[in-house]
Amino acid sequence: MLFRNDRTLILYALLLFIFSAIYGLILRWNFAFPSALISYKNLLQGHSHVAFLGWGYLAAIYGVLKLFIPKEKRNLSIYKVTISIIIITITLMLFSFILSGYKVFSIVLLSVFGVATYVLFFRILKDLKGKSTSTIMVKYGIYYYLISSLATWFLAFVIVTQGKTNLYYNSVYFYLHFLYNGFFVFTLFGLLFKILKNQKIIISTLLKKYFFIFLNLACIPAYILSVLWSTTSLTFNVIGFLASFLQLISLLFLFKILKQALVQINWSYTSKLLLKVAIIAYSFKILTQLASSFPYFVEKSLALKPYFIIGYLHLFTLGFMSVLLLLILKQLKTIYSNSVILKVGIGFFLTGITFTELLLFLQGFLLLMNQKLIPNYTIILLIFSFFIVVGIINIFISQFVKPALSNK
């Protein structure tokens, strides 16, 4: 690949994850101790872009190349050049969004990133062989990424011609929906299924096929759930509900797949814990989407955006995406997995995720019910957000502890 040692790319992705988490911690600090020195909007854009285009995207692409593309192919210059460009643009985004926000320089970087990604993905699609469910899911993950990217080009036109209207925000949600529920969901489950297959874990082909079919049928109409805030037509609510119901059916097939896998896998306690946490987070994501198809919850979610919507986004990016990526990297033996520092890091990370999510949703629910709120909410949220940062830093540091010195 790009580096002589494959682990270097993942170490860099983890480093970007640390920066994104620190940005997020500063945002939480600003809620607890407001400061005019902090540009909330700029920092938020830097935080989100580095999280999913830096950490999430790079780690997912690494997994695809490692598991699906032959070594002689992934050593081609086209992979090295495109990934180099992607890394450079993401690195510059660390600073561009904070310094200038979503302005010319950041837009140029996103455009270069987008073109490089097109080249990379078209090459991956060319080199991606086979008709297994895992291969098909990765292909569809790429297709959905390409669909999501259409919004990035359309946004510039909307801003120039209309400004930040409903169309602007719905275009942003179009991008996020197909990135999250398309690219990441399909790609990560494709990687997980491939790992299970490589480990000789026998799973019903029919179960995997039905899981993919129902998930795929739901993906496009589920975008409706993201635009319900801007319409009062019940037709859209019905479509959103049906899409959520299809996702729920796919989840039932996923449970059956995991039931078959869990009795066969010989994973460590930490790996099994990561899998369970990721699936629990994914399940809650689907249930949250199902609830959001009802007009009552649409109205209340908008009113309680700092709790329910932020909670949902972090449930996906941290609870599902990041946890499952750590499991995948652990199973690929890309990250050293038997050091005490790593286990401590994962412990802090999972504790931070669990309690920040509980706080976000519980505080929102208490507001919804007009009940007494959690005292010192912003301080407690800040403390557990600090747990997340400490956890990621420990995971990163653990990769510099030689396996021979690690706790077996």
WOTA-V195598 format. One record per helix or strand. SS is the DSSP state (H for helix, E for strand). FROM is the first residue (numbers start at 0). TO is the last residue. If there is no record, write none. Layout:
[[SS | FROM | TO] [SS | FROM | TO]]
This chain:
[[H | 6 | 31] [H | 39 | 67] [H | 70 | 73] [H | 76 | 99] [H | 103 | 126] [H | 132 | 160] [H | 165 | 197] [H | 204 | 220] [H | 223 | 229] [H | 233 | 261] [H | 268 | 290] [H | 294 | 302] [H | 307 | 330] [H | 339 | 367] [H | 376 | 397] [H | 402 | 404]]
